[in-house]
Amino acid sequence: MRYENVCIEGLGYIIPPHIVTTAWLEEQITPVYQALKIPKGYIERLTGIRERRWWDEGTRVSDASAQAGEQALANTGIDRSEIQCLINASVCRDYIEPATAAIVHHKLGLAPTAMSFDVVNACLGFLNGMVIIANMIELGQIDTGMVVAAEMPRDGQLATIKNLLENRPDKESLRDNLASFTLGGASVAMILRHHEKSRTGKHLLGGYAYSDTSHNDLCVAQTTWMKTDSTRLLREGTRVIANAWKGFQTVMGWTNKMVNKIFSHQVSEPQRQVGLRALGLPDTMDFPTVSTLGNTASVAAPISMALGIEAGFVNEGDKVVLFGVGSGINSIVLGVQW
């Protein structure tokens, strides 16, 4: 993928108000830990995640996505009437139908001529949405589009706790369900625009996609449960991102030394470190958020980017990489000239 006319105009994000510590989650499954003789602090030591966020009870995915969208509009100064396409890319959603994007479209008060639809691809959905909006801009179909996503794992985590307590304590069951406790809530939005209308000139230059779908069974979930083979997922996922990185470098002509900053999808701190080593990139080039936000699924890479930009982590002229990976296993790498 190569783009000549696409710019990232700005982002907006919302971090939910309720901090849920890993220690609290472990307290809820104390009988399981006691039966299996597992010491407290096991999950944090294994994942590097100290806490994650939950939304107020009753908050819908569309509420959180719309809030991030409002923030993106405010940050960019773009009028909502100029948005010509809205994509919701969350793993979570309000209903099976209608599309959550349709509800967000209404809550944002977008024009009736603005398209809206969902794009769902596990944790990679947001980057898929960026690619679709970028393609539409490059083709001249639209000049301004927005991607939104919101994740809220509260119900799934409470259901996992209930399931572990109601069944006979089993190390295999705890291991398989562990990924549920890494998740965290947050929402993010991004506006992309044709360079002729852009006020920022932050060019999305292109990217590369790579997948190995023979491993589609390593992380599977429904709304109330999640089962993950974390060891194999880390191993096979690392192979996928390494191949994605090689393809990206070939397409873009970027070497490791040319890259200034990277914003990656973060599942756990060990996974983040293993991934960076596989790419041959130093830890200082990435902007870690997983220890305090957890794995925010489709929101993870773009909210790390939003937070990093806000913190002054990115400098004018930097070559920036947005790196996504999702169950399946799929990966997309995007390159931005800041």
C-alpha positions in Angstrom: 0.0 0.0 0.0 1.3 3.4 -0.9 -0.5 6.7 -0.5 0.2 10.2 -1.9 -2.9 12.2 -0.7 -3.7 11.0 2.8 -2.9 12.9 6.1 -3.7 12.1 9.7 -5.5 15.2 10.8 -5.7 14.4 14.5 -6.9 12.0 17.2 -9.2 12.0 20.3 -9.3 9.6 23.1 -11.2 8.9 26.4 -9.7 6.9 29.3 -12.5 5.5 31.5 -12.8 6.7 35.1 -12.6 3.5 37.1 -9.2 2.0 37.9 -9.3 -1.8 38.3 -6.0 -3.2 39.7 -4.7 -6.6 38.9 -4.5 -7.2 42.6 -8.2 -6.6 42.9 -9.0 -9.1 40.2 -6.8 -11.7 41.9 -8.6 -11.0 45.2 -11.9 -12.1 43.5 -10.4 -15.5 42.6 -8.7 -16.1 46.0 -10.3 -19.6 46.4 -8.8 -20.6 43.0 -5.4 -19.3 44.0 -5.5 -21.1 47.3 -6.6 -24.4 45.8 -3.9 -24.3 43.2 -1.3 -22.9 45.6 -0.6 -19.8 43.3 0.9 -16.8 45.1 -0.8 -13.4 44.8 0.8 -11.2 42.2 1.1 -14.0 39.7 -0.8 -12.2 36.9 1.1 -8.9 37.3 4.4 -10.7 37.3 3.4 -12.7 34.2 1.9 -9.8 32.2 3.4 -6.6 33.6 -0.1 -5.1 33.9 -0.7 -3.3 37.2 -4.2 -1.9 36.3 -6.8 -1.3 33.6 -9.9 0.8 33.3 -13.6 0.2 33.4 -16.3 2.5 32.2 -19.3 3.6 34.3 -21.9 0.9 34.4 -24.4 1.4 31.7 -22.0 3.0 29.3 -22.4 1.6 25.8 -19.7 1.1 23.2 -21.4 3.7 21.0 -21.3 6.2 23.9 -17.6 5.8 24.4 -16.8 5.8 20.6 -18.9 9.0 20.2 -17.1 10.7 23.1 -13.7 10.0 21.4 -15.1 11.2 18.1 -16.2 14.5 19.7 -12.7 14.9 21.2 -11.2 14.3 17.7 -13.5 16.9 16.2 -12.6 19.4 18.9 -8.8 18.7 18.6 -8.8 19.2 14.9 -11.3 22.0 14.5 -13.0 20.1 11.8 -16.8 20.6 11.6 -18.8 17.4 11.9 -20.6 18.2 8.6 -17.2 17.6 6.8 -17.0 13.9 7.9 -18.0 11.9 4.9 -17.4 8.4 6.2 -17.4 6.9 9.7 -16.0 3.5 10.5 -16.4 1.8 13.9 -13.7 -0.7 14.5 -14.3 -2.0 18.0 -14.2 -5.7 19.0 -17.0 -4.8 21.4 -20.3 -3.4 20.0 -23.8 -2.4 21.1 -25.7 -5.1 19.2 -25.1 -7.6 16.4 -27.3 -5.2 14.4 -27.6 -2.4 13.6 -23.9 -1.6 13.1 -22.5 0.3 16.1 -21.2 2.8 13.6 -24.8 3.8 12.7 -25.5 4.6 16.4 -22.2 6.5 16.7 -23.1 8.4 13.5 -26.4 9.5 15.1 -24.8 10.5 18.4 -22.1 12.6 16.6 -24.8 14.2 14.5 -23.0 13.5 11.2 -24.6 14.4 7.9 -27.0 11.9 6.3 -24.7 11.7 3.3 -21.9 10.4 5.5 -21.4 6.7 5.2 -21.2 4.6 8.3 -20.3 0.9 8.9 -18.4 -1.4 11.2 -15.1 -3.1 10.5 -14.3 -5.9 12.9 -11.0 -7.7 12.9 -10.1 -8.4 16.5 -7.4 -6.1 17.7 -6.4 -5.1 14.2 -9.8 -3.5 13.3 -8.7 0.2 13.8 -5.8 -0.1 11.4 -8.1 -1.9 8.9 -10.4 1.1 9.2 -7.6 3.5 8.6 -6.6 1.6 5.4 -10.2 1.7 4.2 -10.6 5.5 4.8 -7.2 6.1 3.2 -8.1 4.1 0.1 -11.4 6.1 -0.2 -9.4 9.3 0.0 -6.8 8.2 -2.5 -9.6 7.1 -4.9 -11.2 10.5 -4.6 -14.4 9.1 -3.1 -14.2 11.2 0.0 -11.8 13.9 1.4 -12.4 13.4 5.1 -13.2 10.3 7.2 -13.2 9.2 10.8 -12.3 5.9 12.5 -13.6 5.2 16.0 -13.3 2.3 18.5 -14.2 1.6 22.1 -13.5 -1.4 24.2 -15.2 -2.4 27.5 -14.1 -5.8 29.0 -15.9 -5.4 32.3 -18.7 -7.9 31.7 -16.4 -10.5 30.2 -14.0 -10.2 33.1 -16.8 -10.5 35.7 -18.1 -13.6 33.8 -14.6 -15.1 33.8 -14.4 -14.6 37.6 -17.8 -16.3 38.1 -16.8 -19.2 35.8 -13.5 -19.8 37.6 -15.3 -19.7 41.0 -18.1 -22.0 40.0 -16.0 -24.7 38.5 -13.3 -27.0 40.0 -10.0 -25.1 40.3 -7.8 -26.2 37.4 -4.5 -24.8 36.3 -5.3 -25.3 32.7 -8.6 -23.4 33.0 -6.8 -20.5 34.7 -4.2 -20.4 32.0 -6.7 -20.5 29.2 -8.7 -17.7 30.8 -5.8 -15.5 31.8 -6.0 -13.3 28.7 -9.3 -12.0 29.8 -7.7 -10.3 32.8 -5.2 -8.5 30.6 -7.9 -6.5 28.9 -8.8 -2.8 29.6 -11.3 -0.3 28.5 -10.7 2.9 26.5 -11.8 4.7 23.3 -10.1 6.4 20.5 -10.9 8.3 17.2 -8.8 9.4 14.3 -9.6 11.8 11.5 -7.9 11.3 8.1 -8.0 13.9 5.4 -6.9 14.7 1.8 -3.6 16.6 1.9 -5.1 19.5 0.0 -7.5 20.1 2.9 -5.1 19.1 5.7 -3.9 21.6 8.2 -1.3 19.3 9.6 0.5 17.7 6.6 1.2 14.5 8.6 1.2 12.2 5.7 0.1 8.5 5.9 2.6 7.2 3.3 1.5 3.6 3.1 2.0 0.2 4.7 2.0 -3.6 4.5 -0.3 -6.4 5.6 0.6 -10.0 6.4 -1.3 -12.9 8.0 -1.1 -16.5 8.9 -4.6 -17.6 9.4 -3.7 -21.3 10.1 -3.5 -20.0 13.7 -7.1 -18.7 13.9 -7.8 -20.9 16.9 -5.1 -19.6 19.3 -7.3 -16.8 20.7 -11.0 -17.2 20.6 -13.7 -15.3 22.5 -17.4 -14.6 22.9 -18.8 -11.7 25.0 -18.6 -13.6 28.2 -15.5 -15.8 27.8 -12.1 -15.8 26.2 -9.7 -18.8 25.7 -6.1 -18.2 24.6 -3.1 -20.3 24.1 -0.7 -17.5 25.1 2.5 -19.4 24.6 1.8 -20.4 21.0 0.1 -17.1 20.3 3.2 -15.2 21.3 5.5 -17.5 19.3 3.4 -17.5 16.1 2.4 -13.9 16.5 6.1 -12.9 16.6 6.6 -14.7 13.3 3.7 -12.9 11.7 4.9 -9.4 12.8 8.5 -10.2 11.8 7.2 -11.0 8.3 5.0 -8.0 8.2 8.0 -5.8 9.2 10.1 -7.2 6.4 7.3 -6.6 3.8 6.8 -3.1 5.2 10.5 -2.2 4.8 10.5 -3.5 1.2 7.4 -1.6 0.2 8.3 1.6 2.0 12.1 1.5 1.6 12.5 2.2 5.3 15.4 0.7 7.3 15.4 0.3 11.0 17.8 3.3 11.3 15.3 5.5 9.4 12.4 4.9 11.9 12.1 7.4 14.8 9.1 6.2 16.7 6.8 3.2 16.9 3.3 2.8 18.4 2.5 -0.9 18.8 -0.4 -3.1 19.8 0.4 -4.1 23.4 -1.0 -7.3 24.9 1.5 -7.6 27.8 4.9 -6.2 28.7 6.7 -9.4 27.8 4.9 -9.5 24.5 5.9 -5.9 23.8 9.5 -6.6 24.5 9.6 -9.8 22.5 7.9 -8.0 19.5 10.4 -5.1 19.5 13.4 -7.5 19.7 11.9 -9.5 16.7 11.8 -6.2 14.7 15.3 -5.2 15.9 14.0 -1.9 17.4 15.0 -0.5 20.8 12.5 -0.3 23.6 13.0 3.5 23.8 11.4 3.9 20.3 8.0 2.6 21.5 5.5 4.3 23.8 4.4 1.8 26.5 0.9 2.0 27.9 0.0 -1.6 28.7 1.0 -1.5 32.4 -1.7 1.1 33.3 -4.3 0.6 30.5 -3.9 -3.2 29.9 -4.6 -4.6 26.5 -7.2 -2.3 25.0 -7.6 -4.4 21.9 -8.5 -2.4 18.8 -7.8 0.8 20.7 -4.3 -0.1 21.9 -2.0 1.1 19.1 -3.9 4.3 18.2 -4.4 5.4 21.8 -0.7 4.9 22.5 -0.1 7.1 19.5 -2.5 9.8 20.8 -1.0 9.7 24.3 2.5 9.8 22.8 1.8 12.8 20.7 0.2 14.6 23.6 3.3 13.8 25.8 5.6 15.3 23.2 7.1 11.9 22.3 6.9 12.6 18.6 9.0 15.3 16.9 8.3 17.2 13.8 9.8 15.3 10.8 9.8 11.9 12.6 9.2 8.8 10.6 6.5 7.1 12.7 5.3 3.5 12.5 1.9 2.3 13.7 2.1 -1.5 14.2 -1.0 -3.6 14.7 -1.6 -7.3 15.2 -4.8 -9.2 15.9 -6.0 -12.7 16.5 -6.3 -14.7 13.4 -3.3 -14.0 13.1 -3.2 -10.8 11.1 -0.9 -7.8 11.1 -0.7 -4.4 9.5 2.2 -1.9 9.6 1.6 1.7 8.6 4.2 4.4 8.0 3.6 8.1 8.8 5.8 11.1 8.0 5.2 13.4 10.9 
